[in-house]
Amino acid sequence: MNQKKSGEYIPFFGCMISVKYPQFEAAVRKTVGALGIKLVDVEGFTCCPDPIYFKASDKLKWLTIAARNLCLAEERGLDLITLCSGCTATLSETRYHLLHEPELKDNVNQRLKKIGKEYKGTSSVRHIVTVLRDDVGIDRVAETVTHPLTSLRVAIHYGCHLLKPSKIMQVDDPDRPSILENLVTATGAEAIDHDERLLCCGKACENDELPPKMTYDVVTSINKLNVDCMCLICPTCFDEYDLGQIKLSRLYETKFELPVLYYFQLLGMAQGLSADDVGLSRHKIKANKIIEKIQSEKSVA
């Protein structure tokens, strides 16, 4: 196996980012170079697969497909970084169980043998925000900022998969996390806490009536605080809060218009990229007021 090289990682963008929200992938690719991160792309990844429905339907197949994805990283001798909290959950849980349950690992490898693969457990799985914190360093992230977003008040939203189960994810304190606050602060913006920052977005709920109520609780929690936008790190959560606000506006006959940004879009603008560079025009809830504030800051500078 090749020696792991410092600063090189294999990105796992998953399904939603690659197909539905390519602006997130673009924002990542345009920002990480300044941080000393080199993305080494490999071909052949499939869906992670889904950490809720697929897992509940057939856990062994779920583990086998996930293990196959992990094998692709192992074959290159590099660690895998994920850009979606759900993908992180699936791949991290698979790695955890296969490393701690030898019989299960053997069972999965018997299946993988049919396609010439073997899971060994030599590559780790990490959400990219942990790479920014632990490998790059928050101070280094701040050093790449050329246009501090000092006028922005940004509400943080963690959701559930990034932090729990904490024994497997090992990202941050599941009840009192700070990783996203610190990363947002590094852009020059003010990171704002809110009461429902750990609430699930509701995407996995089978009850059709529950997700809008959960979305409503999060958005109204944030709207009380006079913030400019919401910042998160999961495309599934983004889907629920961006498109979800359109649904809420129809359901409650009230205008919901809180802009929602993926962290690397925020970082990109702090590094001097334009709103078009990071794809803000693709969002359902437009970020015109944010763009105006940032442009005003640039003109003053």
Secondary structure, DSSP 8 states (H G I E B T S, - for coil): -----TTEEEEE-HHIIIII-HHHHHHHHHHGGGGT-EE---S-------TTHHHHH-HHHHHHHHHHHHHHHHHHT--EEESSHHHHHHHHHHHHHHHH-HHHHHHHHHHHGGGT------S-EEEHHHHIIIII-HHHHHHT-SS--TT-EEEE---STTTSSHHHH-SS-SSS--HHHHHHHHTT-EEE--TTTTS--STT-SSTTHHHHHHHHHHHHHHTT--SEEEES-HHHHHHHHHHHHHHHHHHTS-----EEEHHHHHHHHTT--TTTTTGGGSSS--HHHHHHHHHHHHH-
